């Protein structure tokens, strides 16, 4: 039996949590790099931290979006086909 559809506010809160997590993942490495720069007198670790944070945060957002899309497709596919147990494969481009 399929789960009932989630309330729109619940879906919105899931997305808020995902985006907040990505923002934290983007900012914390840069802040840690700036701290290291000030502590040891370097001048490049902050920039490297922000670059790694941007890459990590975007990677997380893309994977979270793909997982949510696959979950949504599976749920709508289950609703359309009934309880046949068939699962749609996630669309990859």
C-alpha positions as CSV (number, residue, x, y, z in Angstrom):
1,X,0.0,0.0,0.0
2,X,1.3,3.4,-1.0
3,X,2.0,6.1,1.7
4,X,-0.4,9.0,1.6
5,X,0.9,12.1,-0.1
6,X,2.9,14.5,2.1
7,X,1.4,17.9,3.0
8,X,2.9,20.7,0.9
9,X,4.3,22.4,4.1
10,X,6.1,19.2,4.9
11,X,7.6,19.1,1.4
12,X,8.6,22.8,1.8
13,X,10.3,22.1,5.1
14,X,12.3,19.2,3.6
15,X,13.6,21.6,0.9
16,X,14.4,24.3,3.5
17,X,16.5,21.7,5.4
18,X,18.3,20.6,2.2
19,X,19.1,24.2,1.2
20,X,20.2,25.2,4.7
21,X,22.5,22.1,4.8
22,X,24.0,23.0,1.4
23,X,24.6,26.6,2.6
24,X,26.3,25.4,5.7
25,X,28.4,23.0,3.6
26,X,29.4,25.9,1.3
27,X,30.3,28.4,4.1
28,X,32.0,26.4,6.8
29,X,35.1,25.3,4.8
30,X,35.8,28.9,3.8
31,X,35.4,30.2,7.4
32,X,37.7,27.4,8.6
33,X,40.2,28.4,5.9
34,X,40.0,32.1,6.9
35,X,40.6,31.1,10.5
36,X,43.6,29.1,9.5
37,X,44.9,32.0,7.4
38,X,44.7,34.3,10.4
39,X,46.2,31.8,12.8
40,X,49.2,30.9,10.6
41,X,49.6,34.0,8.5
42,X,48.7,32.4,5.2
43,X,46.6,34.0,2.6
44,X,45.2,31.3,0.4
45,X,43.5,28.6,2.5
46,X,40.3,30.7,2.9
47,X,39.9,30.9,-0.8
48,X,40.6,27.2,-1.2
49,X,38.1,26.5,1.5
50,X,35.4,28.5,-0.2
51,X,36.1,26.8,-3.5
52,X,35.9,23.3,-1.9
53,X,32.7,24.4,-0.1
54,X,31.1,25.6,-3.3
55,X,31.9,22.3,-5.0
56,X,30.8,20.2,-2.1
57,X,27.6,22.2,-1.6
58,X,26.6,22.1,-5.2
59,X,27.3,18.4,-5.4
60,X,25.1,17.9,-2.4
61,X,22.3,20.0,-3.9
62,X,22.4,18.2,-7.2
63,X,22.4,14.7,-5.5
64,X,19.6,15.8,-3.1
65,X,17.5,17.1,-6.0
66,X,18.0,13.9,-8.0
67,X,17.1,11.8,-5.0
68,X,13.9,13.8,-4.4
69,X,13.0,13.7,-8.1
70,X,13.5,9.9,-8.1
71,X,11.3,9.6,-5.0
72,X,8.6,11.8,-6.5
73,X,8.7,9.8,-9.8
74,X,8.4,6.5,-7.8
75,X,5.5,7.9,-5.8
76,X,3.6,9.2,-8.8
77,X,4.4,6.0,-10.8
78,X,3.0,3.9,-7.9
79,X,-0.1,6.1,-7.8
80,X,-0.6,5.8,-11.6
81,X,0.0,2.0,-11.8
82,X,-1.7,1.1,-8.6
83,X,0.1,-1.4,-6.4
84,X,1.7,-3.4,-9.1
85,X,5.1,-3.1,-7.4
86,X,6.7,-1.6,-10.5
87,X,9.3,1.1,-9.9
88,X,10.4,3.7,-12.5
89,X,14.1,4.1,-13.0
90,X,15.3,7.7,-12.2
91,X,15.7,9.8,-15.4
92,X,19.4,10.6,-16.1
93,X,20.6,13.1,-18.6
